Amino acid sequence: MRFLLRWLAGALLLLAIFALYLLTLDDGLRPDELMGGDLITHQYAQAEARFANAPGYPIYTMLGWAWFHSLRPLLRWAFNPVQVLSLYSTFWAMLSLLLLYSILLRLFPRNWPLALWGTAFYAVTYFFWYYAVTTEQYTSAVFQTLLLLWLALKWEEERNNSLLLGMAFVAGTCAANLVTTLLILPPLVLFILREEPTILRNRSLILKASTLALLPLLSYVYVYIRGAQHPEWRGQGEWPSTLAWFLEFLTAPQGRSEMSWTLWPPSPNYPWLAFRELSWPVMLMGLAGWAFLGRKKASLFYGTALLYFAFCYIDRFGNWYQVIMPLYPLIIIGTTAFAERILRAWPNLGVRLALGAFLVLLFAWRLAKSYPMADQSGKPDATALEPGWAILADNPSPGSCIAGTYSENLALQYLMSIWGTKPKVNPVTVEEALKMAWQGESCYVTRQAVHLLGPCREGLHPSSAGENLILLQTRPTEELPREACLRECFPVKLVGTEITPGMKIAGYAAGWEGRKLRITLFWQATRSIASDYFISVRLIQGGKFFQQDHPPVWGAYPTSCWKPGEIVRDDYFLEVPQGQAGKIEVVVYYLKGKEPVSVGETALPNGGATGE
């Protein structure tokens, strides 16, 4: 009955933690995240079967690719691709917490409420929580470390050699993932040899263990193959062969610039950040509590901590706190051992209540402090994909090339590669788009990148193609279309009003694009125009005034560039309450200093009705 109760309590705790992680799951990208870093690298790796940062994390990435492509179709109704990718980290986090709870129960079977507390406290520590809801591999490193420890403790009780072989295989997977997880290996080997020194004479066992440890390293063949298939993924460096690149890739050269081997002066972060992360009481209780686990186990824990300290302190680089994450649950085990020793030494009710209240307060403090920092859901600054969505909203032709700014191109590439959006387009530079347009391909430039076109390129006749896109035409339009289309098509109404000498509104179309009123003007140049004008499209509706001003074709095609007789499409979008009719006016003006000077205006015929 007690066995059932403690596992039922554990299951309920894990469900509550899982719900908390779902509530705070990463669901978007900040612009700086999209531009580079480990997070975006892992997302592309798992979505496209790329290799991640050196040395590639092959097993983690291959499993992540299977995760994303098997679950993305099933979870499409509830989760976006960023969330599905982040859930892969959550998966490893939940396995880690299950292992931690199992280890605590194994060590303290009579005090399972302490096991619940230790698991819950670690679950809400900031770094573990943050990496449990975002796309990186650190929770898998915690899982591997705890799995090695769980196998070692189980072997200590059962002395089954198959458990040793399991540890060897897990150590091999560590070498194919975050290699610093191997820091637990020397103390772990000493722990085993102190328990069973005759193992060194068992050649058959050592041979099997060595083979199993090396087996996961075959996964690096995947890195080599993908590097050979996609040389563009290797970065800007040039190598004489794939093998030369591969050998350099395994040494992780790109991280060396951040490293420092100076022991003095002391770092302002390490080890004090660990104390702040876990709290001083938990950290001190944890370090002291290892001593209560027995001499051999204590040597295992203290030895591991010493190696992490030496590595992270001497090899001081910016993200040391990520590397040391697998040590944190070991400290929690020590804290639980310390609390258990207090209960054994002073078993009276008062001490139990005082200790219980203290531990609950520690948990509440850590939860309250971590939540606002670890919560990655609905971030107001997660705007990195908005430029891509805005471009695709203009419904560009499938297969066309689009020249945008760097951030726009990144957003488009992400949406097509990971989000699977359609139509498929080809993000390029402005010069590449111009070259492809001259070759007869359908190409656009965005409003944000239009300044890179330069004024009045000979033979280029840009045309507005929506709220964000400009179509690069190499021939002038000479006939008025019957309808103007983006996401919706609206009939073109004939006008023929010359609003100022040389500029005639040949026709217009008006209708709703989502929540905005789209007004498409079709200008016709009746002769050469010397000046560059601005256009103001205004809607008067129920006593309210709405307008949008910009140069024709979002500044891509100034009026002084127009050829006599050609028709120029020009789009305007007004945020207007739907369902009410209004009067549309068009004003042509130029700027004298900062003051607008009107040269002509007209009201569109039929009152410019805009009712639904």
ABEGO torsion letter per residue (X at the ends): XAAAAAAAAAAAAAAAAAAAAAAABBABBBAAAAAEEAAAAAAAAAAAGBBBBOAGGAAAAAAAAAAAAAAAAAAAAABBAAAAAAAAAAAAAAAAAAAAAAAAAAABAABAAAAAAAAAAAAABAAAAAAAABBBAAAAAAAAAAAAAAAAAAAAAAGBAAAAAAAAAAAAAAAABBAAAAAAAAAAAAAAAAABAAAAABAAAAAAAAAAAAAAAAAAAAAAAAAAABAAAAEABBBABAAAAAAAAAAGAAAAAABBABAOBBBAAOAAAAAAAAEAAAAAAAAAAAAAAEAAAAAAAAAAAAAAAAAAAABBBAAAAAAAAAAAAAAAAAAAAAAAAAAAABABAAAAAAAAAAAAAAAAAAAAAAAAAABABGBAABAAAAAAAAAAAAGBBBGBBBBBBAAAAAAAAAAAAAAGBOBBBBBBBAAAAAAAAAAGBBBBBBAAAAAAAEBGBBGBBBBBAEAABBBBBABBBABBBABBBBABBBBBBBAGBBABBGBBBABBBBEBBEABBBBBBBBBBABBBABBBBBBBBBBBGGBBBBBBBBBGGGABBAAABBBGBBBBBBBBBBBBBGBBBBBBBBBBBBBEABBBBAEBBBBBGGGBABX
